[in-house]
Amino acid sequence: MSTPGQTLFDLLPALYRLRDATVAQSQALPQGPLQALLMLIDEQFALLADDLIQRYDDEFIETCAPWVIPYIGNLIGYQPVNGIAPAVANPRAEVADTVSLRRRKGTPLVLEQLARDVTGWGARAVEAFQSLATTQYSRHVRLDNHYAPDLRRWQPGLYMDGAFDSTAHQVDVRRIANGRGRYNVQNIGVFLWSLNAYGVSEVPATAVDGSGRLFRVGSIGTDVALFNNPVSQEVDVTTSAQPLNVPDRLRRAVLAQDLSSGAGAKYYGNGASAALYLNGALLNPYQIQVCDLSGPDGSWSNLPGPASQYAACFDPELGRVALVTALSPAPAAGSVTQTLAATYYTGFGADLGGGSYDRSDTFLVDAVAEVLPFPDTAAPVRYGTLADALAYAVGTLTHVAAAAVEITDDGVYSLAGAPALQVNAPAGTVLELRAAQGCRPTLLLGGEITVTGGAQSTVGFNGLLMGYAPLSGGTAPLALVHATGGASQLSSLQLTHCTLVPGTAFPSLLVETPGITLSVAKSIVGPLSVSDEAFSTLADSIVDATDPTRIAYAATDGGSTSGGGALTLQSCTVIGKVHAALATTISDSILLAGLALGDSWPAALWSDRLQQGCVRFSYLPAALIAPNPYECLMHAAFAPQPLFYSLRYGDPGYCKLLPCTDDAIRRGADDEGEMGAFHFVLAPIRENDLKIRLQEYLPAGLEIGIIYQT
């Protein structure tokens, strides 16, 4: 028998090998005829050996060939799913996990792990019989199961009717599978947190007035509900999820109890869910009092007195802070500027509008090109302001084809007193203003950002939050971002993962450059005014005019006579009227629009050219002038309508469909996903995957219901 590396020719007696070599030498051949024949046989033996080894490897999911995976899955009863969440995107890993999870089949922890992995959201599985109010058997006394809650404790009231409910309930005979019932012996509730937590680090707090005491942690000066940064349960779930493990609202009572732990606090501190920094130093947990600071500005409740033993009062449900000692707005000569900053997490439905998630694949300028950090890290410093950084980047475009200014923190940059930003890309170049990976800076503009460029040039914005900070006595700009006309020949303007805060009285984006291509992807913007000679493509985005009767998209003249540039909407939510010269494609979108009394518009969705374009799989207003819709829903009385958690920008459930929305909308897209800006999340398909997987592990006679907590 040959050993590894040995051939059949090597096993022959030396006499035959010498004769074969003599023949090869006499005929000037690389090898003799006998060696050549045995080499061919060796090749076939090697193939046979490889096949035998692979057949052995095919018996194990870790080493089998890809074509064997579905056969092993079928052998163990695995049912394939769409694999939307990253944890179930690999079929090999899914079948391997199924093999291991079969050993724990029927336990709540397995159901919880499946719910977490298949959906990619926070999850907890609860056996409803544990919460039933029953007469206990004397030989099986459950001391922690009380018929009535302990009213001296705050936890039962805070978590009642939720995933962490510990109070007793009477039997509910309705079915849990259709969402009507909940508490019964055979019921298992799978609770899901479909909102994600997105963090920012050491963001300067926004002063509410000139007192130097009242602040909001939100970078644009609005109330913001803080969320918990969930602590991972690792790969295998060995203990049931607790409030610390899911992305949920950070409640006042929870944070108050946590702060009493001091250095052992789980929700507060560096790297935790929330932290306050006074003059650059972390406030000690014992220096903070959690309280309700609700009320209109000027009359907040529970403000601390000058004799308070605390340094600050903090309301995590509103994102408000009240200091005991006011910060000095004008420090004395030689003193250090006093500041208040916060680290916190907010909740939102998807990676949209910018935030602490991966955006690297959408950058226009890669790391090998000219990427200029802001603030500047070079010595000596090359630029001190954002305007100077953009000007410096334009200067580098004389020897490179692409440059980017990258803001490397979560800071708030107020440009109210500074000159308006001008972004001018030379011909044939790419200029990008973006947030660094994992950062979300805020630009508070005192004037519009003017965008111009030469022929075949591109300007991009990525990962930025832009709002308007009005100047005292100043005039409102035309827009937050203004692509001017005139001599500008800018070819492309791209907004990706950006938020142009809606709610102002003027368009968030004004495009006057003829022939330009406007691209908006995974962004939140206010109304758009676009030249009829431009082309607009919006994907996975929200356009919010704040009211269905206001203008969301039109030409620069307001849309009363001519429509905005040719429009493509792919999986968008639009709140407001739309007038386009051409509806190139409207697909998988929701258009909440209507006509006000006495409106001059003939329709809420209005396309000037009806012989071209496509409108499909969308929710449309009742009044429309558009190409013949295909598989669309029209607004009508008693007809299915989109139901949202909230239509107010800043709320965690902003523009997110309620699970009770009719399936004609929630599963009405072309791939049976939901219509609107959150289509790319594919929430209904994740639900389908979860139901398929849960049935494999459900004990006989039990029933499962999916319950959304957020």
C-alpha positions, 0 to 999 in steps of 0.5 A, a space after each residue: 500500500 502506498 503512503 501519502 506522496 508515494 506513486 504506483 511507479 515508486 512501488 515497482 522493483 528497481 529493475 523495471 524502473 531502471 529499464 523504463 528510465 533507459 527507454 525514456 533516455 533513448 527516446 528523449 522523453 520526460 518519462 518512460 511509457 510505464 511511468 506515464 501509464 501509472 501516472 494516469 492510474 494514479 490520477 484516477 486513484 486520487 479522484 477515488 480517494 478524494 471522493 471517499 474522503 468527501 463522502 465521509 465529510 458529507 455525513 457531518 453538517 460542518 464539513 459536507 458539500 453545499 449540495 448535501 445541506 438540504 438533504 441533511 436538513 430534510 433528514 432532521 425535519 428542518 424547514 428552510 426560511 427566507 433568512 432575512 436576519 444575519 443569524 439565519 442567513 447561512 443555511 449550513 449554520 441554520 441546519 447545524 443549530 437545528 441539530 443542537 437545538 433539537 436536544 432542548 426542544 420544547 423549552 421556552 429558552 429554545 423558543 426565545 433563542 429562535 425568535 431572537 435569531 430569526 427576527 434579529 430583534 430583542 425577544 422573550 418567550 413567556 409561558 402564560 400559565 405562569 401568570 395565571 391566578 389559580 388555587 395552588 396545590 398544597 403539595 406544590 406551593 409557588 411562593 412567588 405567585 400571588 393573586 394580587 400584586 404587592 402595591 408597595 413595589 413599583 415593578 408590577 405596575 411598570 411591567 404589567 401586561 408586558 413581557 416581564 409581567 409578574 402579576 396574576 391574571 384570570 384565564 382568557 379563553 380567546 386564542 393567542 395566535 390571532 392576538 386576541 387572547 393571552 393568558 391560558 394554560 396552553 399559551 406561549 407568548 413570544 414578545 418582540 422588540 422591533 425597534 433598535 437602539 442607536 447611540 451617540 457619544 458625549 453630545 453637547 446638551 441643548 440649552 432651553 433658555 438663558 438660565 444655564 440650568 435647563 437642557 435637553 440632550 437631543 441635539 436639535 433641542 426637542 424632547 427625546 425618549 432614551 432607550 436601553 442599550 441591550 446587553 447581549 445574551 451571547 450565542 446560546 440563550 441559557 437564561 431568559 431575557 431581562 429588561 437589560 437584554 432588550 432595546 426598550 425605553 429607559 424608564 424613570 423608576 428603572 434608572 432611579 433604582 440603577 443609580 442607587 447602585 453607584 459604581 455598580 450601575 448597569 444602565 448609567 455610566 461610561 459604555 452604558 445606556 446613558 451618561 451625563 458629563 459636566 465640564 468633561 467629567 462623568 457625573 457620579 451616579 449619586 449626584 443625579 436625581 431621576 425625576 419627572 421634568 414634564 411640562 411646557 418650557 418655562 414651567 418644568 415640574 420638580 425643578 431642584 432648589 439651590 439647597 439640593 444635595 444633587 448636582 442634576 435632575 435627569 428625566 430619561 423619558 423626555 431627555 431633559 436635564 435640570 442643573 442645580 448650579 447654572 452653567 456660566 454662559 460667559 466665563 471669566 477671563 482665564 476660566 474653563 468653559 463650562 459644558 454639559 454633554 450626554 451619552 445616550 441611546 434612542 430608538 428607531 425602526 431601521 438603519 435609516 436617516 443616519 446613526 451608529 450603524 454600518 454605512 461604509 458600503 455607501 461612501 462615495 470616497 473610499 479610504 485610499 482617496 483623499 479623506 480629510 478628518 474634521 476636526 483636523 488631526 494634522 499638525 500644524 492644523 490645516 483648517 479650523 471650520 467646516 467651511 475651511 475644511 470644504 475649501 481645503 478639500 476642493 483644493 486637493 481636487 486639483 491632483 485627485 479625482 475624489 475627496 471627502 470631509 469626514 466629521 469624526 464625532 457626534 458633535 453639534 456644529 452650530 453654523 448660525 453665526 458663520 458664513 453659509 456653507 458652499 460646496 463646489 465640486 470641480 468638473 469631473 470630480 467627487 466631493 463628499 461631506 459625511 459622518 465617520 463610521 459609527 458617528 452622527 454629527 448634527 449641523 445647525 444651519 443659519 443659512 442654506 448649504 449651497 451646492 454647485 459643481 462643474 460638468 460631470 461632477 458629484 456632491 454627496 452627503 452621508 450620515 448627517 443630521 441637518 436642522 435650522 438654527 434661525 438667526 436673531 433678526 435674520 431671514 429664513 433661507 430658501 432651503 437647508 440644501 440648495 443646488 443652485 442653477 445659473 452656471 452650475 453644471 453639477 451632474 449628481 447630488 446624493 443624500 444617503 443616510 441623512 436627515 433633513 429635519 422636517 417641519 420647517 416652513 420651507 423646502 428641505 431641499 431645493 434643486 434648480 440645476 438643470 439636468 441634475 440627478 438627485 438621489 436620496 437613499 435611506 434618508 428622512 427629508 422634508 418637502 422637495 422642490 425640484 426643477 422640472 429639468 432634473 431627475 429624482 430617485 428616492 429609495 427607502 426614504 421618508 418625505 415628510 411635509 408634516 401634513 397630507 395637504 401640504 406639498 411634499 414634491 413639486 417644481 420650484 414654483 410650488 407645483 401649481 403650474 408645472 411638476 417637479 423633475 421626473 420622479 422615481 419612488 422605490 419603497 418610500 413613505 411620502 406625507 404630502 401632495 406630489 406633482 411630478 412632470 413624470 412618475 417614472 416609477 412609484 413602487 412599494 410606497 405609501 403616499 399619504 396625500 389629500 386636497 384641502 378645501 379650495 385647493 388649486 391642485 386637481 389631484 393629490 398625486 399629479 403626473 403631467 405625462 400619463 403615457 409614460 411611467 409606472 405606478 404599482 403595489 402602492 397606497 395612493 390618494 383617492 384624487 390622482 392623475 397618474 399612469 394606470 395603477 397596478 395592484 395598488 390600494 386607493 384611499 377610501 372610506 372603510 377601505 384598508 388604510 396604513 396605521 402608524 405608531 406616529 407621524 411626528 418626527 422624533 418619536 421612536 415609532 416615526 412612520 412605522 406601521 402598526 402590526 394590526 395594519 391590514 395585510 393588504 398594506 402590510 404585505 402588499 408590496 411586490 415581494 409580500 413585504 410591507 409598503 413604505 420606507 421600512 419595506 427593506 426591513 421585511 418585517 412580515 417576512 421575518 414573522 413568517 420565518 419565525 412562525 415556521 421555525 417555532 412550529 418545529 419546536 412547539 410542544 404538542 397541544 400548545 399555541 404560540 402568539 407573537 406580541 410586539 412590545 415596540 
